[in-house]
Amino acid sequence: MKTRRGLIVVAVALALCGCGKQENSPPPPAAALAPAAASGASGNYLGALAHGQQKAVKTIDVTSLNENVQLFNAQEGRFPKDLDELVTQHYLGKLPDPPVGMKFVYDADQGKVSVAPK
């Protein structure tokens, strides 16, 4: 009788443990569901990453050139005639290379440097 009661207690305990909230398994990775979509997403990510880096380099170069143009103006009392004058007057060691497929555009009247497609 005692063993029967013990078995019933164990059975009830197991039943109560099994009736609790079930954990959901995590969804499978996207690569397992759609390999083509996942590779396309990584391609877009890499393309966006490269574009972001090119934009950052472009912004840094233009900002640096504009700061040197303003420094030239403050010290010389005029804007440089062209960007090469920043190098000849030793405001820059050399002009930075423009981003791929772009060129620097300098407006000597306003003293502004920008980039434009070639």
C-alpha positions in Angstrom: 0.0 0.0 0.0 2.8 2.4 0.9 4.5 1.7 -2.4 1.3 2.3 -4.3 0.8 5.6 -2.5 4.5 6.6 -3.3 3.9 5.7 -7.0 0.8 7.9 -7.1 2.6 10.8 -5.5 5.4 10.5 -8.0 2.9 10.2 -10.9 1.1 13.3 -9.7 4.4 15.2 -9.3 5.4 14.3 -12.9 2.1 15.2 -14.3 2.2 18.6 -12.5 5.8 19.3 -13.8 4.8 18.4 -17.3 1.7 20.7 -17.3 3.8 23.9 -16.8 4.4 26.5 -19.4 6.2 25.0 -22.4 9.2 26.9 -23.7 9.1 27.8 -27.4 12.1 26.9 -29.3 13.9 29.8 -31.1 13.1 30.2 -34.7 15.6 28.8 -37.2 18.2 31.2 -38.6 17.2 33.1 -41.7 20.0 31.4 -43.6 18.3 28.0 -43.0 14.9 29.3 -44.2 16.0 31.2 -47.3 19.7 30.9 -48.3 19.3 33.1 -51.4 17.6 35.9 -49.4 20.3 35.7 -46.7 23.1 36.0 -49.2 21.4 39.0 -50.9 21.0 40.7 -47.5 24.7 40.3 -46.8 25.5 41.7 -50.2 23.3 44.7 -49.5 24.9 45.1 -46.1 28.4 45.0 -47.6 27.4 47.4 -50.3 25.9 49.8 -47.8 29.0 49.5 -45.6 31.2 50.4 -48.6 29.0 53.3 -49.5 29.0 54.5 -45.9 32.8 54.4 -45.8 33.1 56.3 -49.1 30.7 58.9 -47.8 32.6 59.3 -44.6 35.9 59.7 -46.4 34.3 62.2 -48.8 32.9 64.2 -45.8 36.3 64.2 -44.0 38.2 65.3 -47.1 35.8 68.1 -47.9 35.7 69.3 -44.3 39.5 69.3 -44.1 39.8 71.3 -47.3 37.1 73.8 -46.3 38.9 74.3 -42.9 42.2 75.0 -44.7 40.5 77.4 -47.1 39.1 79.3 -44.1 42.5 79.3 -42.4 44.1 80.6 -45.6 41.4 83.3 -45.7 41.9 84.3 -42.1 45.7 84.6 -42.5 46.0 85.9 -46.1 42.8 88.1 -46.2 41.5 86.3 -49.3 40.4 82.9 -50.5 43.0 80.9 -52.5 42.7 81.1 -56.3 42.6 77.3 -56.5 43.2 74.3 -54.2 46.8 74.0 -55.4 47.5 77.3 -53.7 46.9 75.6 -50.3 49.8 73.2 -51.1 52.2 75.9 -52.4 51.5 78.1 -49.4 52.1 75.1 -47.1 48.5 74.9 -45.6 48.4 71.3 -46.8 51.2 68.9 -47.6 49.3 67.6 -50.6 45.7 67.6 -51.8 43.8 64.5 -50.8 42.6 62.2 -53.5 38.9 62.6 -54.2 36.7 59.5 -53.7 36.5 57.1 -56.6 34.4 58.5 -59.5 34.3 62.0 -57.9 36.2 65.2 -58.2 36.7 68.2 -55.9 34.9 71.4 -57.0 36.2 74.7 -55.6 34.3 78.0 -55.7 37.0 80.6 -55.2 34.4 83.4 -54.8 32.7 81.8 -51.8 35.7 79.7 -50.6 33.7 76.5 -50.6 34.9 73.0 -51.6 32.5 70.3 -52.6 32.5 67.0 -54.5 30.8 66.2 -57.7 30.7 63.2 -60.0 33.3 63.2 -62.7 
